[in-house]
Amino acid sequence: MIYFNKVSDNKLEVLDGQQRITSFGRYVTNKFAVKDENGMQQYFSGIAADKQSRIMATKLLIMNAKVRKQRLKSGSKSSILLAYRLIIKKY
């Protein structure tokens, strides 16, 4: 799951999930390997084509947190807590 905040009509900012986005991108571009079920390190290009297709076809759950008016300071504890409260309040 990745949470975004809509900043303007054509711009989103990531509230939660930046590391997941980065890790996924790095994996599918062969910048790092993961261990398979046998403990062997596998780069994306080295796994079976059907597994590559399943990974690339997987739909991500994207949520719009709809944070408005409050200005979040990147990384500050109070900003992170505010963002999560706003997300939780929605559900």
C-alpha positions as CSV (number, residue, x, y, z in Angstrom):
1,M,0.0,0.0,0.0
2,I,1.3,3.5,-0.9
3,Y,-0.2,6.7,0.4
4,F,-0.1,9.9,-1.7
5,N,-1.2,13.4,-1.1
6,K,-2.6,15.4,-4.0
7,V,-0.6,18.7,-4.1
8,S,-2.1,20.1,-7.3
9,D,-4.1,18.8,-10.3
10,N,-1.0,17.1,-11.8
11,K,1.3,16.6,-8.8
12,L,1.3,14.0,-6.0
13,E,3.7,13.6,-3.1
14,V,4.4,10.3,-1.3
15,L,3.3,10.3,2.3
16,D,4.1,6.7,3.0
17,G,5.7,4.1,0.7
18,Q,8.7,5.8,-0.7
19,Q,11.0,3.0,0.3
20,R,8.7,0.4,-1.3
21,I,8.5,2.4,-4.5
22,T,12.3,2.8,-4.6
23,S,13.0,-0.9,-3.7
24,F,10.6,-2.1,-6.4
25,G,12.2,0.1,-9.0
26,R,15.7,-1.0,-8.1
27,Y,14.7,-4.6,-8.2
28,V,13.1,-4.6,-11.6
29,T,16.1,-2.7,-13.0
30,N,18.5,-5.3,-11.6
31,K,20.2,-3.0,-9.1
32,F,19.8,-5.6,-6.3
33,A,18.9,-9.3,-5.9
34,V,16.5,-11.1,-3.5
35,K,16.9,-14.6,-2.2
36,D,14.7,-17.2,-3.8
37,E,13.0,-20.2,-2.1
38,N,16.4,-22.0,-2.1
39,G,18.4,-19.1,-0.6
40,M,20.0,-18.2,-3.9
41,Q,20.3,-14.6,-4.9
42,Q,18.2,-13.8,-7.9
43,Y,18.1,-10.6,-10.0
44,F,14.9,-9.7,-11.7
45,S,16.3,-10.5,-15.1
46,G,17.3,-14.0,-13.9
47,I,13.9,-15.2,-12.7
48,A,11.5,-17.1,-15.0
49,A,9.6,-15.0,-17.5
50,D,6.2,-16.0,-15.9
51,K,7.4,-14.7,-12.5
52,Q,8.6,-11.5,-14.1
53,S,5.2,-11.1,-15.8
54,R,3.3,-11.7,-12.5
55,I,5.4,-9.2,-10.7
56,M,4.9,-6.5,-13.4
57,A,1.2,-7.2,-13.6
58,T,0.6,-6.9,-9.9
59,K,-1.7,-4.0,-9.0
60,L,-0.6,-1.8,-6.2
61,L,-3.1,-0.4,-3.6
62,I,-2.8,3.4,-3.9
63,M,-4.5,5.6,-1.4
64,N,-5.1,9.3,-1.6
65,A,-4.8,10.7,1.9
66,K,-6.3,14.0,0.9
67,V,-4.2,16.1,3.3
68,R,-5.2,19.7,2.8
69,K,-4.3,23.1,4.4
70,Q,-1.8,21.6,6.9
71,R,1.8,22.0,5.7
72,L,3.8,18.9,6.4
73,K,7.5,19.3,7.1
74,S,9.3,16.3,5.6
75,G,10.3,13.8,8.1
76,S,9.3,15.6,11.3
77,K,7.7,13.5,13.9
78,S,4.7,15.7,14.2
79,S,4.2,15.7,10.4
80,I,4.3,12.0,10.3
81,L,1.8,11.6,13.1
82,L,-0.5,14.2,11.5
83,A,-0.4,12.3,8.2
84,Y,-1.2,9.0,9.8
85,R,-4.1,10.5,11.9
86,L,-5.5,12.0,8.7
87,I,-5.2,8.7,6.9
88,I,-6.7,6.7,9.8
89,K,-9.6,9.2,10.2
90,K,-10.6,8.6,6.6
91,Y,-11.2,4.9,7.4
